[in-house]
Amino acid sequence: MLRLIEIIEWTNAGRDTLSYRFPDEDHLIMRGAQLIVRESQTAQFMYLGQFADTFGPGKHRLVTDNIPILNHLKGWKYGFESPFKADLYFVATRTFTGNEWGTSNPVMLHDADLGIVRVRAFGTYDFHIADVPRFLREVAGTDDQYSLSQFSGAMRSRVVSAFSDALATSNIPVLSVASRYGEIGQALLPLINATLHDKYGIEMTSLVVENVSVPPEVEAAIDKRSTLTAIGNLNDYVKMQIGQGVGAGSAGLAGVGAELAAGLSLGQQLAGQAGFGAAALDVLTPAQVAAVLKVSEADVIASLESGDLKGKRIGSEWRVARGAVDAFMR
């Protein structure tokens, strides 16, 4: 026996339900029925597999004037003067927070510094449904009820794929990704949304990258780069100390010489740890210059004293800039 539906609403909305098909069964929607759509909901009519009218929050009376698309699809000359039957889906449009994503297998990326590198990443994201018809068509389908757990399982690989494509497109170095999670998430968000919105009708409101891991050899490269940065800063410090010592006069030269010797010693240790020799330093001792020129240390000191090789004498010690050695060799 057919029954007429007078009030249509979705009241039992669980926190993990994304879409819900109104159970009309063999019931007919009567003309003038009340459709109640609550906040953070959207109601979507469908007729014979085609999307019809969409209703936002509020109370709507279903009459000919306010369901024009369904009128057109049914081709009724006089509109809904009698009960009608159509599928109706309620979709939750609130923001769903704290959803986990992650790579089950390493993602292959091309990095300008490291070449092809394998990357694992995971984090969380917040999203909401921005295009209801597209979401129903591409994600939820015709399920009577589509839950967040179903969505998370189906979308995890899609989110990872969008993340990988966005990361590759952004040309962000892997060495930077591993240390700038917050910035990376914000930078990738619009690139990922461009894909998710067009394909699935959803939009991320937040993407948090909690960890990006790389193979051990890439971690070693990151450590080496950090060491080289420390060496570069040390060279600037040593050169500053030389300038300040010379400006202070002969009374401070002995102290500057001691500080310089200690600084060079530390720099040599750092260079050795990074796998680089003394040639990585900007300020050289006569012994280091001799090793570069393949002559004796006495020959280097003689050239310094004659002025053929430009250097600076601090106390009893000579120091030579790398540029001066290059000019001498030319």
KAGIDA-V400367 format. One record per backbone hydrogen bond with DSSP energy under -1.0 kcal/mol. NH is the residue of the N-H (numbers start at 1). CO is the residue of the C=O. Records with the same first field share a line. If there is no record, write none. Layout:
NH: CO, CO
This chain:
5: 28
8: 34
13: 11
17: 14
18: 146
19: 146
20: 90
21: 144
22: 88
24: 22
27: 24
28: 3
29: 84
30: 5
32: 62
33: 30
34: 6
35: 60
36: 8
37: 58
41: 38
42: 91
43: 55
44: 89
45: 53
46: 87
47: 50
50: 47
52: 45
55: 43
58: 37
60: 35
62: 33
63: 61
71: 67
72: 68
73: 69
74: 70
75: 71
76: 71
81: 79
84: 29
87: 46
89: 44
90: 20
91: 42
92: 18
93: 40
96: 127
99: 125
101: 123
103: 121
107: 119
109: 117
111: 115
115: 111
117: 109
119: 107
120: 213
122: 211
123: 101
124: 208
125: 99
126: 206
127: 96
128: 203
130: 201
131: 201
135: 131
136: 132
137: 133
138: 134
139: 135
140: 135
141: 136
143: 140
146: 19
148: 16
151: 147
152: 148
153: 149
154: 150
155: 151
156: 152
159: 155
160: 156
161: 157
162: 158
163: 159
164: 160
165: 161
166: 162
167: 163
168: 164
169: 165
170: 166
177: 173
178: 174
179: 176
184: 180
185: 181
186: 182
187: 183
188: 184
189: 185
192: 188
193: 189
194: 190
196: 192
197: 193
198: 194
199: 195
200: 196
201: 197
202: 196
203: 128
205: 126
206: 126
208: 124
210: 122
211: 122
213: 120
219: 215
220: 216
221: 217
222: 218
223: 219
224: 220
225: 221
226: 222
227: 223
228: 224
229: 225
230: 226
231: 227
232: 228
233: 229
234: 230
235: 231
236: 232
237: 233
238: 234
239: 235
240: 236
241: 237
242: 238
243: 239
244: 240
245: 241
246: 242
247: 243
248: 244
252: 249
253: 250
256: 252
257: 253
258: 254
259: 255
260: 256
261: 257
262: 258
263: 259
264: 260
265: 261
266: 262
267: 263
268: 264
269: 265
270: 266
271: 267
272: 268
273: 269
274: 270
276: 271
280: 277
281: 278
284: 320
289: 285
290: 286
291: 287
292: 288
293: 289
294: 290
295: 290
300: 296
301: 297
302: 298
303: 299
304: 300
305: 301
306: 302
308: 303
309: 303
312: 319
314: 317
317: 314
319: 312
320: 284
322: 282
325: 321
326: 322
327: 323
328: 324
329: 325
330: 326
